[in-house]
Amino acid sequence: MNRIPAPAPGALLHDRRTHRTGVYMDTIAGRLYLRPVGGGIEWTTRPEDVTAPPSPPARRAAP
């Protein structure tokens, strides 16, 4: 069984199940605890449901 190392606390992760990006807090009983970027109530997700956060859209340079 290959285990993926836990991210560092404070890392940004994208939850593909909920389509939200959150701050990684901890892993308890195999569930990852994420908190909304601006603060708020944590939610849990499975490790296989998280990825790196999507890149923001490229901005065009002002003329």
MMTF fields as JSON, N, C-alpha, C and O atoms, coordinates in Angstrom:
{
  "mmtfVersion": "1.0.0",
  "mmtfProducer": "UNKNOWN",
  "numBonds": 251,
  "numAtoms": 252,
  "numGroups": 63,
  "numChains": 1,
  "numModels": 1,
  "chainsPerModel": [1],
  "groupsPerChain": [63],
  "chainIdList": ["A"],
  "bondAtomList": [4, 2, 8, 6, 12, 10, 16, 14, 20, 18, 24, 22, 28, 26, 32, 30, 36, 34, 40, 38, 44, 42, 48, 46, 52, 50, 56, 54, 60, 58, 64, 62, 68, 66, 72, 70, 76, 74, 80, 78, 84, 82, 88, 86, 92, 90, 96, 94, 100, 98, 104, 102, 108, 106, 112, 110, 116, 114, 120, 118, 124, 122, 128, 126, 132, 130, 136, 134, 140, 138, 144, 142, 148, 146, 152, 150, 156, 154, 160, 158, 164, 162, 168, 166, 172, 170, 176, 174, 180, 178, 184, 182, 188, 186, 192, 190, 196, 194, 200, 198, 204, 202, 208, 206, 212, 210, 216, 214, 220, 218, 224, 222, 228, 226, 232, 230, 236, 234, 240, 238, 244, 242, 248, 246],
  "bondOrderList": [1, 1, 1, 1, 1, 1, 1, 1, 1, 1, 1, 1, 1, 1, 1, 1, 1, 1, 1, 1, 1, 1, 1, 1, 1, 1, 1, 1, 1, 1, 1, 1, 1, 1, 1, 1, 1, 1, 1, 1, 1, 1, 1, 1, 1, 1, 1, 1, 1, 1, 1, 1, 1, 1, 1, 1, 1, 1, 1, 1, 1, 1],
  "groupList": [{"groupName": "MET", "atomNameList": ["N", "CA", "C", "O"], "elementList": ["N", "C", "C", "O"], "formalChargeList": [0, 0, 0, 0], "bondAtomList": [1, 0, 2, 1, 3, 2], "bondOrderList": [1, 1, 2], "singleLetterCode": "M", "chemCompType": "L-PEPTIDE LINKING"}, {"groupName": "ASN", "atomNameList": ["N", "CA", "C", "O"], "elementList": ["N", "C", "C", "O"], "formalChargeList": [0, 0, 0, 0], "bondAtomList": [1, 0, 2, 1, 3, 2], "bondOrderList": [1, 1, 2], "singleLetterCode": "N", "chemCompType": "L-PEPTIDE LINKING"}, {"groupName": "ARG", "atomNameList": ["N", "CA", "C", "O"], "elementList": ["N", "C", "C", "O"], "formalChargeList": [0, 0, 0, 0], "bondAtomList": [1, 0, 2, 1, 3, 2], "bondOrderList": [1, 1, 2], "singleLetterCode": "R", "chemCompType": "L-PEPTIDE LINKING"}, {"groupName": "ILE", "atomNameList": ["N", "CA", "C", "O"], "elementList": ["N", "C", "C", "O"], "formalChargeList": [0, 0, 0, 0], "bondAtomList": [1, 0, 2, 1, 3, 2], "bondOrderList": [1, 1, 2], "singleLetterCode": "I", "chemCompType": "L-PEPTIDE LINKING"}, {"groupName": "PRO", "atomNameList": ["N", "CA", "C", "O"], "elementList": ["N", "C", "C", "O"], "formalChargeList": [0, 0, 0, 0], "bondAtomList": [1, 0, 2, 1, 3, 2], "bondOrderList": [1, 1, 2], "singleLetterCode": "P", "chemCompType": "L-PEPTIDE LINKING"}, {"groupName": "ALA", "atomNameList": ["N", "CA", "C", "O"], "elementList": ["N", "C", "C", "O"], "formalChargeList": [0, 0, 0, 0], "bondAtomList": [1, 0, 2, 1, 3, 2], "bondOrderList": [1, 1, 2], "singleLetterCode": "A", "chemCompType": "L-PEPTIDE LINKING"}, {"groupName": "GLY", "atomNameList": ["N", "CA", "C", "O"], "elementList": ["N", "C", "C", "O"], "formalChargeList": [0, 0, 0, 0], "bondAtomList": [1, 0, 2, 1, 3, 2], "bondOrderList": [1, 1, 2], "singleLetterCode": "G", "chemCompType": "PEPTIDE LINKING"}, {"groupName": "LEU", "atomNameList": ["N", "CA", "C", "O"], "elementList": ["N", "C", "C", "O"], "formalChargeList": [0, 0, 0, 0], "bondAtomList": [1, 0, 2, 1, 3, 2], "bondOrderList": [1, 1, 2], "singleLetterCode": "L", "chemCompType": "L-PEPTIDE LINKING"}, {"groupName": "HIS", "atomNameList": ["N", "CA", "C", "O"], "elementList": ["N", "C", "C", "O"], "formalChargeList": [0, 0, 0, 0], "bondAtomList": [1, 0, 2, 1, 3, 2], "bondOrderList": [1, 1, 2], "singleLetterCode": "H", "chemCompType": "L-PEPTIDE LINKING"}, {"groupName": "ASP", "atomNameList": ["N", "CA", "C", "O"], "elementList": ["N", "C", "C", "O"], "formalChargeList": [0, 0, 0, 0], "bondAtomList": [1, 0, 2, 1, 3, 2], "bondOrderList": [1, 1, 2], "singleLetterCode": "D", "chemCompType": "L-PEPTIDE LINKING"}, {"groupName": "THR", "atomNameList": ["N", "CA", "C", "O"], "elementList": ["N", "C", "C", "O"], "formalChargeList": [0, 0, 0, 0], "bondAtomList": [1, 0, 2, 1, 3, 2], "bondOrderList": [1, 1, 2], "singleLetterCode": "T", "chemCompType": "L-PEPTIDE LINKING"}, {"groupName": "VAL", "atomNameList": ["N", "CA", "C", "O"], "elementList": ["N", "C", "C", "O"], "formalChargeList": [0, 0, 0, 0], "bondAtomList": [1, 0, 2, 1, 3, 2], "bondOrderList": [1, 1, 2], "singleLetterCode": "V", "chemCompType": "L-PEPTIDE LINKING"}, {"groupName": "TYR", "atomNameList": ["N", "CA", "C", "O"], "elementList": ["N", "C", "C", "O"], "formalChargeList": [0, 0, 0, 0], "bondAtomList": [1, 0, 2, 1, 3, 2], "bondOrderList": [1, 1, 2], "singleLetterCode": "Y", "chemCompType": "L-PEPTIDE LINKING"}, {"groupName": "GLU", "atomNameList": ["N", "CA", "C", "O"], "elementList": ["N", "C", "C", "O"], "formalChargeList": [0, 0, 0, 0], "bondAtomList": [1, 0, 2, 1, 3, 2], "bondOrderList": [1, 1, 2], "singleLetterCode": "E", "chemCompType": "L-PEPTIDE LINKING"}, {"groupName": "TRP", "atomNameList": ["N", "CA", "C", "O"], "elementList": ["N", "C", "C", "O"], "formalChargeList": [0, 0, 0, 0], "bondAtomList": [1, 0, 2, 1, 3, 2], "bondOrderList": [1, 1, 2], "singleLetterCode": "W", "chemCompType": "L-PEPTIDE LINKING"}, {"groupName": "SER", "atomNameList": ["N", "CA", "C", "O"], "elementList": ["N", "C", "C", "O"], "formalChargeList": [0, 0, 0, 0], "bondAtomList": [1, 0, 2, 1, 3, 2], "bondOrderList": [1, 1, 2], "singleLetterCode": "S", "chemCompType": "L-PEPTIDE LINKING"}],
  "groupTypeList": [0, 1, 2, 3, 4, 5, 4, 5, 4, 6, 5, 7, 7, 8, 9, 2, 2, 10, 8, 2, 10, 6, 11, 12, 0, 9, 10, 3, 5, 6, 2, 7, 12, 7, 2, 4, 11, 6, 6, 6, 3, 13, 14, 10, 10, 2, 4, 13, 9, 11, 10, 5, 4, 4, 15, 4, 4, 5, 2, 2, 5, 5, 4],
  "groupIdList": [1, 2, 3, 4, 5, 6, 7, 8, 9, 10, 11, 12, 13, 14, 15, 16, 17, 18, 19, 20, 21, 22, 23, 24, 25, 26, 27, 28, 29, 30, 31, 32, 33, 34, 35, 36, 37, 38, 39, 40, 41, 42, 43, 44, 45, 46, 47, 48, 49, 50, 51, 52, 53, 54, 55, 56, 57, 58, 59, 60, 61, 62, 63],
  "secStructList": [7, 7, 7, 7, 7, 7, 7, 7, 6, 6, 7, 3, 3, 3, 3, 6, 6, 6, 6, 3, 3, 3, 3, 3, 3, 3, 3, 3, 6, 6, 3, 3, 3, 3, 3, 3, 6, 6, 7, 7, 7, 7, 3, 3, 3, 7, 4, 4, 4, 3, 3, 7, 7, 7, 7, 7, 7, 7, 7, 7, 7, 7, 7],
  "xCoordList": [0.844, 0.0, 0.885, 1.716, 0.719, 1.495, 0.765, -0.4, 1.453, 0.861, 1.43, 2.642, 0.572, 0.994, 1.269, 0.444, 2.415, 2.709, 1.694, 1.21, 1.393, 0.452, 1.049, 2.255, 0.226, 0.729, 1.11, 0.704, 1.886, 2.266, 1.076, 0.339, 0.872, -0.2, -0.055, 1.041, -1.178, -1.17, -1.14, -1.332, -0.898, -0.864, -2.262, -3.249, -2.348, -3.624, -3.91, -3.049, -5.133, -5.557, -6.932, -7.752, -7.166, -8.477, -9.234, -8.735, -10.44, -11.319, -12.179, -13.089, -11.895, -12.624, -14.076, -14.933, -14.355, -15.719, -16.625, -17.762, -16.138, -16.948, -16.628, -17.327, -15.575, -15.134, -14.71, -14.929, -14.095, -13.61, -12.116, -11.594, -11.448, -10.044, -9.957, -10.607, -9.14, -9.03, -7.607, -6.718, -7.422, -6.128, -6.097, -6.995, -5.057, -4.922, -4.605, -3.695, -5.378, -5.178, -4.552, -3.577, -5.134, -4.678, -5.304, -6.232, -4.775, -5.384, -5.692, -4.817, -6.961, -7.395, -8.201, -9.164, -7.814, -8.505, -8.643, -9.663, -7.614, -7.603, -8.367, -8.412, -8.97, -9.71, -8.9, -8.327, -8.85, -8.157, -9.121, -10.271, -8.637, -9.431, -8.94, -7.773, -9.876, -9.573, -10.432, -11.553, -9.893, -10.614, -10.686, -9.715, -11.794, -11.865, -10.715, -10.26, -10.253, -9.087, -9.29, -8.352, -10.454, -10.701, -11.128, -11.475, -11.109, -11.56, -12.951, -13.649, -13.348, -14.679, -14.607, -13.61, -15.677, -15.815, -15.079, -15.211, -14.301, -13.561, -14.513, -15.64, -14.04, -14.76, -13.75, -12.542, -14.249, -13.37, -13.529, -14.57, -12.468, -12.476, -11.522, -10.727, -11.609, -10.716, -9.453, -9.511, -8.325, -7.075, -7.165, -6.553, -7.922, -8.012, -8.853, -8.883, -9.541, -10.365, -9.671, -10.269, -8.423, -7.738, -6.632, -5.997, -6.427, -5.364, -4.753, -5.195, -3.732, -3.191, -4.274, -5.089, -4.298, -5.335, -5.167, -4.049, -6.287, -6.184, -5.473, -5.54, -4.806, -4.121, -5.155, -6.157, -4.914, -5.848, -5.749, -4.704, -6.817, -6.741, -5.668, -5.437, -5.02, -3.959, -4.588, -5.66, -3.916, -4.399, -3.673, -2.484, -4.41, -3.805, -3.131, -3.644, -2.0, -1.277, -2.019, -2.53, -2.066, -2.699, -1.831, -0.603, -2.478, -1.678, -0.92, -0.209],
  "yCoordList": [-1.18, 0.0, 1.237, 1.403, 2.105, 3.342, 4.447, 4.734, 5.056, 6.157, 7.467, 7.597, 8.427, 9.766, 10.526, 10.503, 11.201, 11.922, 13.045, 13.67, 13.278, 14.347, 15.697, 15.901, 16.613, 17.962, 18.675, 18.272, 19.726, 20.526, 21.371, 21.874, 21.538, 22.42, 23.805, 24.36, 24.343, 25.645, 25.551, 26.553, 24.344, 24.17, 24.342, 23.96, 24.91, 25.045, 23.777, 23.272, 23.271, 22.081, 22.327, 23.053, 21.711, 21.827, 20.53, 19.451, 20.644, 19.495, 19.339, 20.134, 18.323, 18.109, 17.728, 17.957, 17.158, 16.735, 17.941, 17.958, 18.947, 20.125, 21.322, 22.335, 21.214, 22.313, 23.54, 24.676, 23.294, 24.385, 24.208, 23.093, 25.33, 25.318, 25.707, 26.651, 24.958, 25.226, 25.083, 24.602, 25.508, 25.438, 24.121, 23.837, 23.323, 22.044, 22.291, 23.05, 21.63, 21.783, 20.539, 20.633, 19.35, 18.123, 16.926, 17.068, 15.738, 14.485, 13.674, 13.419, 13.272, 12.474, 11.308, 11.503, 10.101, 8.876, 8.794, 8.333, 9.244, 9.137, 10.213, 10.195, 11.15, 12.249, 13.533, 13.811, 14.319, 15.592, 16.68, 16.729, 17.547, 18.668, 19.927, 20.305, 20.561, 21.791, 22.919, 22.696, 24.124, 25.31, 26.29, 26.406, 26.997, 27.984, 28.984, 29.315, 29.456, 30.354, 31.598, 32.021, 32.189, 33.401, 33.124, 34.054, 31.859, 31.481, 30.892, 31.053, 30.228, 29.62, 28.206, 27.795, 27.477, 26.131, 25.119, 25.109, 24.268, 23.216, 22.211, 22.041, 21.544, 20.4, 19.285, 19.523, 18.074, 16.934, 16.399, 16.553, 15.772, 15.151, 13.966, 13.802, 13.161, 12.008, 12.422, 13.3, 11.808, 12.165, 12.036, 12.823, 11.049, 10.87, 11.941, 12.005, 12.79, 13.851, 15.203, 16.171, 15.291, 16.586, 16.622, 15.614, 17.823, 18.092, 19.443, 20.117, 19.819, 21.17, 22.154, 21.82, 23.352, 24.309, 24.704, 24.741, 24.999, 25.415, 26.759, 27.576, 26.972, 28.251, 29.325, 29.061, 30.543, 31.618, 31.91, 31.669, 32.425, 32.751, 33.784, 34.679, 33.662, 34.618, 35.997, 36.116, 37.011, 38.378, 39.013, 38.787, 39.795, 40.5, 41.756, 42.42, 42.076, 43.273, 44.503, 44.5, 45.544, 46.779, 47.455, 47.419, 48.079, 48.731, 49.924, 50.57],
  "zCoordList": [0.0, 0.0, 0.0, 0.893, -0.987, -1.072, -0.33, -0.606, 0.601, 1.356, 0.861, 0.685, 0.638, 0.254, 1.54, 2.454, 1.633, 2.875, 3.107, 2.164, 4.356, 4.711, 4.344, 4.489, 3.873, 3.582, 4.871, 5.961, 4.736, 5.906, 6.343, 5.495, 7.644, 8.104, 7.462, 7.387, 7.007, 6.339, 4.825, 4.136, 4.295, 2.838, 2.258, 2.887, 1.068, 0.382, -0.411, -1.131, -0.27, -0.999, -1.598, -1.036, -2.743, -3.403, -3.204, -3.523, -2.675, -2.46, -3.709, -3.942, -4.505, -5.756, -5.506, -6.359, -4.359, -4.042, -3.81, -4.283, -3.09, -2.766, -3.651, -3.603, -4.459, -5.34, -4.534, -4.953, -3.364, -2.516, -2.271, -2.272, -2.064, -1.691, -0.221, 0.227, 0.521, 1.946, 2.449, 1.747, 3.664, 4.345, 5.119, 5.912, 4.882, 5.583, 7.045, 7.378, 7.925, 9.363, 9.991, 10.737, 9.675, 10.333, 9.631, 8.835, 9.943, 9.509, 10.755, 11.583, 10.876, 12.018, 11.481, 10.739, 11.852, 11.437, 9.922, 9.409, 9.21, 7.767, 7.029, 5.799, 7.74, 7.114, 7.237, 8.291, 6.157, 6.164, 6.608, 6.169, 7.484, 7.962, 7.254, 7.345, 6.543, 5.814, 6.371, 6.827, 6.329, 6.786, 5.623, 4.876, 5.44, 4.363, 4.455, 5.55, 3.318, 3.275, 4.13, 4.805, 4.13, 4.912, 6.342, 7.07, 6.762, 8.09, 8.022, 7.021, 9.049, 9.082, 9.622, 10.215, 9.407, 9.959, 9.094, 7.87, 9.754, 9.05, 8.448, 8.911, 7.405, 6.856, 6.655, 6.632, 6.51, 6.317, 4.898, 4.26, 4.437, 3.121, 3.132, 4.058, 2.114, 1.993, 1.239, 0.378, 1.547, 0.865, -0.656, -1.379, -1.149, -2.598, -3.282, -4.511, -2.506, -3.084, -3.162, -3.632, -2.714, -2.741, -3.786, -4.095, -4.317, -5.275, -4.914, -3.983, -5.67, -5.53, -5.971, -6.831, -5.401, -5.803, -7.27, -7.784, -7.94, -9.342, -9.436, -8.518, -10.536, -10.766, -11.061, -11.725, -10.568, -10.907, -12.399, -13.002, -13.005, -14.432, -14.702, -13.889, -15.833, -16.198, -16.42, -17.015, -15.941, -16.125, -17.294, -17.521, -18.008, -19.125, -18.607, -17.706, -19.169, -18.77, -19.302, -20.421, -18.485, -18.916, -19.973, -19.891, -20.978, -22.036, -21.537, -22.306]
}
